[in-house]
Structure formats: C-alpha cells, structure tokens
Amino acid sequence: MGAHGFEGVAAEELSAGPGVDELFSLMDIKRYEREGLSLFGFIVDCVIVNRVMPEAAAKDYFAKWREIQTKHLSEIDERFSPLPIFHAKWFEQEVVGLKFLERMAQEIYGENDPIKIFHQEHPISMKKEGNEHLIFLSLPNTLKEELDVW
C-alpha cells in the first residue's frame, strides 16, 4: 500500500491545490487547511484563486468591488508565498459541464500541465542530534502568537 492508502503512489507524487475564493475571511481557513494537509504529508503545490473579476467587468457599478478584490489578491500573494498562485476569472455563468470545466482549466493552467507538482516542500522532517530527537514542522505563514508548544 502506498502513501496514505493510495496504492502504487509515492507520497512525493501526491499534491493538493486548495481553491481560494478571494473573500478575505476564507483566506485564513485555506491557510490552515494548507497547514493541516502538510501535517499529514500531502504537498500543497499551488493555490487556485476562483472568481477573479475580469477588468472588463470592473467598470461603473463593479469598480469598487474590483478595487477591494485587488487588495485581497495582494493579500493572497503574501499569505501563500512561495506557492504558485493561479487565477480563474469570474465567468459569465456557473461552471457546469465538462466543456466549461475544460475552459476553466485552460484559464487556470494555460500551457502548464495540471498534473505537474508546481512546488515541492517537505513539511515534516526528523533528525537525531546526540541523544535528542528533533522534529521540524514547516508551518508557512503561521504567526508565532498562534503556536502553543507543550
């Protein structure tokens, strides 16, 4: 049995790309989700930001929405660095059906192979130094105040 119950698949071949709606409140949830996946050995290799308002729609009535969204997109860049960040525009209708999913995939990945692992980081490592056993956890973008070690 392979890593995490996936027969024939090594852990370094598994990755997850959490989708993030640009709404600010969801960013912290997705950040914790990324860290939680990391603790179980999954590689989070990219972030997909959904429903990015196209420039053409950001006129008049939606101008303020686009301004707010632009600030949120900048925050996403900061919070999820160094992961590659892909964007999916806010389509003119709901993404339903295979053809529309293919269109969305093209929008997100362009010429990139979506199967590719875009960023590889080993979130947990252990090391023995003398009589001590040390564990190293990569908790990207976690603030020191958020940690409690006992």
Long-range contacts (C-beta under 8 A, 24 or more apart in sequence): 3-41, 4-40, 4-41, 4-42, 11-41, 11-43, 12-43, 12-117, 12-120, 13-117, 14-41, 14-42, 14-43, 15-42, 15-43, 15-44, 15-45, 15-46, 15-117, 15-118, 15-120, 16-42, 16-43, 16-44, 16-45, 17-44, 17-45, 17-46, 17-47, 17-48, 17-86, 17-118, 18-44, 18-47, 18-48, 19-47, 19-48, 19-49, 19-50, 20-47, 20-48, 20-49, 20-50, 20-76, 20-80, 21-49, 21-50, 21-51, 22-49, 22-50, 22-51, 22-52, 22-69, 22-72, 22-73, 22-76, 23-72, 24-72, 24-75, 27-72, 27-75, 27-76, 27-79, 30-80, 31-79, 31-80, 31-141, 34-80, 34-140, 35-139, 35-140, 35-142, 38-121, 38-123, 38-124, 38-138, 38-139, 38-140, 39-123, 39-124, 39-137, 41-123, 41-124, 43-117, 43-119, 43-120, 43-121, 43-123, 44-83, 44-119, 45-83, 45-84, 45-117, 45-118, 45-119, 45-120, 46-83, 46-84, 46-85, 46-86, 46-118, 46-119, 47-76, 47-80, 47-83, 47-84, 47-85, 47-86, 48-85, 48-86, 48-87, 48-88, 48-108, 49-73, 49-76, 49-85, 49-86, 49-87, 49-88, 50-88, 51-88, 51-89, 51-90, 52-87, 52-88, 52-89, 52-90, 53-89, 53-90, 54-89, 54-90, 57-90, 79-141, 80-140, 80-141, 81-141, 82-119, 83-118, 83-119, 84-118, 84-119
